[in-house]
């Protein structure tokens, strides 16, 4: 066998081994991935307890009887920055009508979250999910992701995208008790 044929054989073998390894890893990763929550419209929203920036505990089930706009966000998230002013404006009226906003920050420092709250003048509870347990329970990826939960605790809508003020208003209307 000539030297060039040996080199081609070696290269082909290496490429084949790399491809086989990639396929095997993909299969392994898909079969063993952690079981993140897969919440769907119509499901009961999983209960949780998280603290806000002042240390007050908020349990989702304590809001039963009210509509809940549950928003997962981050300070670095540009779409989140666009939505927050709409949420601030709408919260004033909808709180009186029995709709709460719970904004869950995922894994950031208190300094960054407090600065964001101050900069955007947030007027609704901002909860901290440092351990990302609630993020995982709800299967959040990417952010922003919002869940609209009716007064009985059922998820009526899931939005994985930036919303306009009009969209937020319509969805908040839909969960009024």
N, C-alpha and C positions, 0 to 999 in steps of 0.2 A: 504494500500500500504506500502510495506516495505521501510525502510530508503534507501537501496541501489537502489531500483527502482526510488525513488524520485530524488536521486542524478544523476542517469543516464538520467532521463527526463530533469532535469535542464541543464546538460552538453550538451545534444543533442539540446535543445532549444537555448542555447547560441551559439553553433556552427552554427546552422541554421540561426540565426539572423546575425552573423558575415558574413556568405556567402551571404545572401540576401543584406546586406549593401555593401559588396564589389562589387557585380554585379550592384547594383543601382548607386554606385559612378562611376564605369567604364562607364556605359551608360550616366550618367550626364556629365562626363568629356569629352567624345567623342562628345556629342551633343552640348556642349557649348564652346569647345576649341576655342581660338582666331583664327581668320582667317589669318594664315600666308600665305605668297605668295607661290604659287605652280607654279613656272616657269618651262616650258617644252621646249624641243628643238623645234624650229620653232616659239616660242613666241618672241614678241618684248621685249627687255630687258628694265625693268622699269628704268626710268630716276632718277637720284639722284644728290645731290650736297653734297660733303664732302670736308673737308680741309685736306691738307697735314701737315706735321710737321712744316713747316715754315709759315703756315696760308694761303697759296694759295688755293683758291677754285677750285675744279675740278667738272665739270658737265659731266656726261656720254654722254649726247647728243652733247657736244662740240667735241667729238671724232668721230662723224659721218663721214664716208668717210675713216676711218681707221679700221683695225681689233683691237679688244680689248680682252686681256686675263685678266679677272676679277677674282682675287684670294682672297678668304676670309681666314684669318689665325690668329694665336695667337703666342706670344713669347714662350709659354709653350708647344706648339704642336710639338712633335718630328717629325712627318711626314712633317710638315711645314719647320722645320729646314733642313730637307734633300732636299726639293724642291728648297729652296731659292738660293743656289749656281748655280743650273741649270738655274734658271730664270735670274740671274745676267749675266751669260755667254751668254745666247741666246739673251738677250735684246739688246746688242750692235749691232748685225747684223739685228735683226728684226725691230728695231726702224727705221733704214734707209729704210726698205722695207714697212713701213706704218703700223706696228703692235705695239700697246702700251700695256704695262703691268700696271694695276692698282691693287695694293695690299691693301686690306681693312683689317685693324686690328680691331677686334671686342672687344671694351670695356676695353682696358687696359690703364695703366697710360702712360703719355708722357715719363717718365723716362725709363720704360721698353722698350717701342717702340724705343726710341732714342738709347738705348744701343744695341738693336737687329740690328738696321740699321747700326750702326757703326761696330759691330762685324762681320756682314755678308756683309758689304760694298755694301749695296743695292743701285742700280743706277737707279731705276725707282720710280715713285710716290708712296709713302706710305700714304694712306688715313686713317683717324681715324673715326670710327663709335662708339663713346662713348655711345650714346643713344641706339644703336643697331637697329635703325629704318631701315637701309638698310639691315641689316642681316635678320630682320623679313620680309621685303618686298620681299626678295629673298628666304625666307624659309630655311635659312642656318642652318643645324644641321645634321651632325657634321662638324667640320673643320678638314682638309682643304676641301674646296669645290671651284671648279673653273668653270667659265663660259667662253666659247669662243664665242665671238660676232663678226659677220661679219660687213663689212663696211656699210650695210644698217640698222644696229642695231638689227638684229635678232640673237637669241641664236642658235648656230649650234652644240654645244656640252656642256654637263655638266658632270664634273668628281667629284665624291665624294670619293676621295681616294688619296693616294700619287702617284705621277707620276714619271717615270724615265725621264732622260734628253731626250731620244729618243722620248718618248710619247709627251712631251711638245713641242719638235721641230716639230713633225708631226702635232700636233694640231695648232700650230702657223702658220705653212705653209698653213694650210687649211683656215685660215681667212685673208690671205694677200689680200689687195684690188687689 
